[in-house]
């Protein structure tokens, strides 16, 4: 049977969806045919609804399957309604899965448009569903799916509906050892790799043992625990791929796609399981892959053996979820139990092994005060972390963070509706004064970190350069800020160039509008030098001289 996947990945970063690639691989292994419509404005031309309808009529899929996040769901729903109206009730079944349907499946099913709503990891479930549809068997009891009795959706006049469907229990988490290699060919992978400057995503594990309030993992675990009637420890949520299979996959990828400059392991926590991390690093090193790579780590889970192994294998960036500089916000709002000392020590330890550190931080968190916003700025300045990425907290429906937002009275419905990414702005309302500060920090975090850096590191000279600019930004009213906001990237380039010319270590916006990168790193990269840390790190003068082709 033919299965058409539709991924409405609009108005956000272009990327690769590991879930869709895995679903496609499982279906192809069973003899089915798959195709993807990857809708992203960075991959033009983006097909219109009429174009997609023509594809459906020409290709005649037996199932049309959507995958979406919360920000993508409205686009998915609008397109599904269009296809339903154009094709009639005899059209191929419309299936939807992904994070948003997993978190609020009843709400999604209640719109009455979808024939099936998938919950959780659906490789085996979708395979069974497609198989039954292909052979004409009843499919209303397939695990992991919400479905209509006898496959009969209610008439349009009865919509939306609150009851009438069946929610089938979820099945076991699929073993990564039993799954085929992801279907990278489903995507226009070479084009995506080229557009992402040679960065290529991999996945060596699934799952996370933590229960951060902004994440969906805790809800997924709760659903599986309730449906399977087992304790969390026996669910097998945190799973790994064997090192030899991972290396074989990497070699296949390198043989198929050109221009891969950096692998990024998209595992939630690559360093969490020491044995797995050591095995992957050793196999990567021994196979002489030779491509630098990037991993995610928890601040409290960086074993020195793993840090050393990462460095020896060629890791270049270690990404850390700091999220807030406020101990109260981390512990009581986010349930991320780490101290300031933990953060400081992990950054120092990583850089001791030559790993460039990258921190994720959020602003606009539920109950966050203005003073706590400045604690995040100070945390970044204090640690001197290699780079940081600032995002605005987004309350995903179904998460504990969503409920916290409601309880605190912060929800801005207009913000939820209008935002397509975590970097557009805040979906929370703290009042006009704090809303403005949140937006300024979210857009200009690197400037404010630079301005406060000298408080913790007197040897850095950029604070005096950036402090007047920050004072100017803070003094702006909302209208002045809205007029200035589009100029931030250009202004950053100008002041960064001046700081570089003066030999001042500083952060500048690089690679993405929300990312601040330390100048010793991006200058070394621009000079085609290998970046290193501590005493081995080249001085600003050496890096500038190398970039100019001179001797310092």
HELIX and SHEET records of a PDB file:
HELIX    1   1 UNK A   18  UNK A   29  1                                  12    
HELIX    2   2 UNK A   49  UNK A   59  1                                  11    
HELIX    3   3 UNK A   70  UNK A   87  1                                  18    
HELIX    4   4 UNK A   99  UNK A  103  1                                   5    
HELIX    5   5 UNK A  105  UNK A  110  1                                   6    
HELIX    6   6 UNK A  123  UNK A  135  1                                  13    
HELIX    7   7 UNK A  149  UNK A  151  5                                   3    
HELIX    8   8 UNK A  156  UNK A  158  5                                   3    
HELIX    9   9 UNK A  184  UNK A  186  5                                   3    
HELIX   10  10 UNK A  189  UNK A  195  1                                   7    
HELIX   11  11 UNK A  217  UNK A  228  1                                  12    
HELIX   12  12 UNK A  232  UNK A  234  5                                   3    
HELIX   13  13 UNK A  243  UNK A  256  1                                  14    
HELIX   14  14 UNK A  274  UNK A  286  1                                  13    
HELIX   15  15 UNK A  304  UNK A  313  1                                  10    
HELIX   16  16 UNK A  327  UNK A  328  1                                   2    
HELIX   17  17 UNK A  329  UNK A  333  3                                   5    
HELIX   18  18 UNK A  340  UNK A  352  1                                  13    
HELIX   19  19 UNK A  370  UNK A  383  1                                  14    
HELIX   20  20 UNK A  400  UNK A  407  1                                   8    
HELIX   21  21 UNK A  413  UNK A  418  1                                   6    
HELIX   22  22 UNK A  432  UNK A  453  1                                  22    
HELIX   23  23 UNK A  463  UNK A  475  1                                  13    
HELIX   24  24 UNK A  478  UNK A  485  1                                   8    
HELIX   25  25 UNK A  488  UNK A  501  1                                  14    
HELIX   26  26 UNK A  519  UNK A  526  1                                   8    
HELIX   27  27 UNK A  534  UNK A  536  5                                   3    
HELIX   28  28 UNK A  540  UNK A  547  1                                   8    
SHEET    1   A 7 UNK A  33  UNK A  38  0                                        
SHEET    2   A 7 UNK A   2  UNK A   7  1                                        
SHEET    3   A 7 UNK A  63  UNK A  67  1                                        
SHEET    4   A 7 UNK A  93  UNK A  97  1                                        
SHEET    5   A 7 UNK A 116  UNK A 118  1                                        
SHEET    6   A 7 UNK A 145  UNK A 148 -1                                        
SHEET    7   A 7 UNK A 165  UNK A 167 -1                                        
SHEET    1   B 8 UNK A 199  UNK A 202  0                                        
SHEET    2   B 8 UNK A 262  UNK A 265  1                                        
SHEET    3   B 8 UNK A 292  UNK A 297  1                                        
SHEET    4   B 8 UNK A 315  UNK A 323  1                                        
SHEET    5   B 8 UNK A 356  UNK A 363  1                                        
SHEET    6   B 8 UNK A 387  UNK A 392  1                                        
SHEET    7   B 8 UNK A 515  UNK A 518 -1                                        
SHEET    8   B 8 UNK A 507  UNK A 509 -1                                        
SHEET    1   C 2 UNK A 205  UNK A 206  0                                        
SHEET    2   C 2 UNK A 239  UNK A 240 -1                                        
END                                                                             
